[in-house]
Amino acid sequence: GNSVTQMEGPVTLSEEAFLTINCTYTATGYPSLFWYVQYPGEGLQLLLKATKADDKGSNKGFEATYRKETTSFHLEKGSVQVSDSAVYFCALRTNYGQNFVFGPGTRLSVLP
Amino acid sequence: DGGITQSPKYLFRKEGQNVTLSCEQNLNHDAMYWYRQDPGQGLRLIYYSQIVNDFQKGDIAEGYSVSREKKESFPLTVTSAQKNPTAFYLCATAKGGHLSGANVLTFGAGSRLTVL
């Protein structure tokens, strides 16, 4: 079946540090890949997406590249801010599938 | 502004009571979803609906029920048959049919249900 695995954290970084959150997936066909972010007490917001191999999604300084050969979609940011503290979810959706599959989420805390 | 409205934001329930969580959207999206979120876990799909008057069970539908009488509305009822209902419930929508590979999910702010 389809699944998403991501580092569960928590991840604690100092402000301006480099961030990587690993995400790997298992899926039949050619899925679309997503990163969502959830701030405390809120719903999820789409952060970025990629729909085919080698696509790079980017938004607000975050980037992730769809790597079909390693079935990965790692999230990166060059310099994190305190305001980036949140839970980050990796997700996939197959082109013929009906639903989205989410990873367990990774909590990020950025200290000033 | 277009969006998804979930209500109530917080809800307390006694054991044995049914409760209904509201989800209303004005995005004109066809598909609507209900997810459950527990601490330290990912989202688990309860029910989804692609069109009015039709809905499908997700991975954890037992103890829940839904209806889709209008395109804009997809209420979730948590019944007394749900053994562990305390959780954060998220409603989401998606534009277009489920076969569209470019679809993204748009989420509401969530409803937190606590069973006393």
Interface residues (C-beta under 8 A of the other chain):
Chain A: V4 E8 Y30 S32 F34 Y36 G41 E42 G43 L44 Q45 L46 K49 T51 F89 A91 R93 N95 Y96 G97 Q98 N99 F100 F102 G103 P104 G105
Chain B: I4 Q6 Y33 G40 Q41 G42 L43 L45 Y48 Q50 Q56 G58 L90 A92 H98 L99 G101 A102 N103 V104 L105 T106 F107 G108 A109 G110
